[in-house]
Amino acid sequence: MSGVKTTDYRIQRERAEKLERIKRINALQAESEALRGRVQEALEGASGGLKATFAAEVARVEAWLRLPEPESGHLNVNADRADILSGLDGWTKHAEAGRRACEGLLLALTRKADALGQRLATELTAAEGQVLAGQQVLTLWYGEGQLKAWRDALKQGRALLETERYGELEALLKALRAELTEKTAAADAREAQQQHRLYLLKALRQVCAEMGFEETAPPRYAREGDRGSDILLTVDTIARGQIAFTVALDGIRTDSGLTDRECPQDFQQISQFLDEEFGIETAFHLENGEPLPVLKARGEKDEPTGVQRQMER
C-alpha cells in the first residue's frame, strides 16, 4: 500500500466560522492601523488655515485617533464563540468610525466647488479606502510592489484632480476600482483557504507528534516566498519509514513506503484524530480514487477466495 494517497478536507462549520471571524478581525486591525497613518499624514500636510476652516472634520479625526482600540486579546479557534463575536463587533465599529472620519477629512481638504470635481473626489477617496481596507491581504498575495503601484495610481489621481483633468481622472478611477475589486475578492478567497490550510497543518503536526512520529525538518513552502505554493512536511514513523505530506490549498497528497497493513492503519488513525480533536474531516484514498482497504479486527480471517470455497465444501 506504499505510494501516493490523497484527500480533500473540510473543517467543521463552527470552527470554520471562527477562523473566518478571526481573519476578519485581523483585517480590521490592519485597516485601522492604515487609516491611522493616512489621517495623520493628511493632518501633517494641511496648513493651519485649512485645519481652522474644516475644524469639525479635524476634530472628528482627532477624536477617533484618541479612541482606545477594542479588547480582543489573542483570539484563536479554541476561544469562546462569544469572545470572538465581541472582538469582531468592537473592531468593526472602530474601523467604520475611522473610515468615516478619514473620508470626511480627505473630502474636506480637497476643496472642489464644482459638482464634477466633488463627485470625482468622492470616487478617488473611495478608491483609496479600498486600498486601505484591503492592503494587508493585497500585500500578502500580490506583494509590496503591486501595492506601491496602486498607491502611485492614487497619487496620480490626486494630481489629476488638483489640475482638473477630469477626463483622465475618470478613466483612471474606472480601471483602478475595477482592478481593486477583482483583486481584493480573489485575495480574500485565497486567504480564507490559506487560513484553513494553516489550521490543518498545525493539527496535522500535532496529530503526528501524538502518534510518535518525528518531523525530519520544519514545514516549508515548495516555492520559497510563495505562500500560495504547496506546503511540504515529512515525518518519520520511526519503525515503519517516512510519510511525505504535500498540503495544498484544497487538499493533502502523501507519499509513503508503509506496508499494506501499516498504511491503512496509520492513515485511518490520522483521519480519526484530525476529526475528533480538531474538527477536520478527511478521507485518504489511493491516487486512482479507490478507498484504502478496510482494516480487519485482530484474529479475523480473510474472506475465502473462489478456490477456497470449493475446497471447503
Residue pairs with C-beta under 8 A, 6 or more apart in sequence:
1 258
1 259
1 260
1 261
1 262
1 263
1 264
1 292
1 293
2 256
2 257
2 258
2 259
2 263
3 255
3 256
3 286
3 287
4 253
4 254
4 255
4 286
4 287
5 253
5 254
5 255
5 256
5 263
5 267
5 284
5 285
5 286
5 287
5 292
6 251
6 252
6 253
6 254
6 284
6 285
6 287
7 251
7 252
7 271
7 282
7 283
7 284
7 285
8 250
8 251
8 282
8 283
9 200
9 251
9 252
9 274
9 280
9 281
9 282
10 280
10 281
11 19
11 196
11 199
11 200
11 279
11 280
11 281
12 279
12 280
12 281
14 81
14 279
15 77
15 199
15 278
15 279
16 196
18 77
18 79
18 81
18 84
19 77
19 192
19 195
19 196
19 199
20 192
20 195
21 84
21 85
21 88
22 75
22 76
22 77
22 84
22 195
23 191
23 192
23 195
24 88
25 72
25 75
25 84
25 87
25 88
25 91
26 136
27 133
27 134
27 136
27 137
28 88
28 91
28 92
28 94
28 95
29 69
29 72
29 91
30 135
30 136
31 95
31 98
31 99
31 132
31 133
31 134
31 135
31 136
32 69
32 91
32 94
32 95
32 98
34 132
34 135
35 95
35 98
35 99
35 102
35 132
36 65
36 98
38 102
38 128
38 132
39 61
39 64
39 65
39 98
39 101
39 102
39 105
40 65
42 61
42 102
42 105
42 106
42 109
43 51
43 58
43 61
43 62
43 105
46 58
46 109
50 109
51 58
54 105
54 108
54 109
57 101
57 104
57 105
57 108
58 105
60 100
60 101
60 104
60 105
61 101
61 102
61 104
61 105
63 101
64 97
64 98
64 101
67 94
67 97
69 94
70 87
70 90
70 91
70 93
70 94
71 87
71 90
72 86
72 87
72 90
72 91
73 79
73 83
73 87
75 83
75 84
75 87
77 199
95 133
99 129
99 133
102 129
102 132
103 125
103 126
103 129
106 125
106 128
107 118
107 121
107 122
107 125
110 117
110 118
110 121
110 125
110 161
112 118
112 120
112 121
112 161
116 166
117 161
117 164
117 166
120 161
120 166
120 169
120 170
120 173
121 161
123 173
123 177
124 154
124 157
124 158
124 161
124 169
124 173
126 177
127 154
127 157
127 173
127 176
127 177
127 180
128 154
130 177
130 180
130 181
130 184
131 138
131 147
131 150
131 151
131 154
131 180
134 180
134 184
134 187
134 188
135 147
137 184
137 187
137 188
137 191
138 146
138 147
138 150
138 183
138 184
138 187
139 147
140 187
140 191
140 227
141 186
141 187
141 190
141 191
141 227
141 228
142 183
142 187
150 176
150 180
153 172
153 176
154 176
156 172
157 169
157 172
157 173
157 176
160 166
160 168
160 169
160 172
161 169
190 228
190 249
193 249
193 250
194 227
194 228
194 249
197 231
197 247
197 248
197 249
199 278
199 280
200 247
200 252
200 274
200 280
201 219
201 231
201 233
201 247
203 274
203 277
203 278
203 280
204 233
204 245
204 247
204 252
204 270
204 274
205 215
205 219
205 233
206 277
206 278
207 270
207 273
207 274
207 277
207 278
208 215
208 235
208 270
210 273
211 237
211 266
211 269
211 270
211 273
212 237
212 238
213 235
213 236
213 237
213 238
213 243
214 235
214 236
214 238
215 233
215 234
215 235
215 236
216 234
216 235
216 236
216 242
217 234
219 231
219 232
219 233
219 247
220 231
220 232
221 227
221 229
221 230
221 231
221 232
222 229
222 230
222 231
222 232
222 246
223 229
228 249
230 246
230 247
230 248
231 246
231 247
231 248
232 244
232 245
232 246
232 247
233 244
233 245
233 247
234 242
234 243
234 244
234 245
235 242
235 243
235 245
236 242
237 243
237 258
237 262
237 266
240 258
240 259
240 262
240 266
241 256
241 257
241 258
242 256
242 257
243 254
243 255
243 256
243 258
243 266
244 254
244 255
244 256
245 252
245 253
245 254
246 252
246 253
246 254
246 255
252 282
252 284
254 267
254 284
256 263
258 266
260 293
263 292
264 292
264 293
264 294
264 295
265 295
267 284
267 292
268 284
268 292
268 295
270 282
270 284
271 282
271 283
271 284
274 280
274 281
274 282
275 281
275 282
283 291
284 292
285 291
285 292
286 292
296 302
304 312
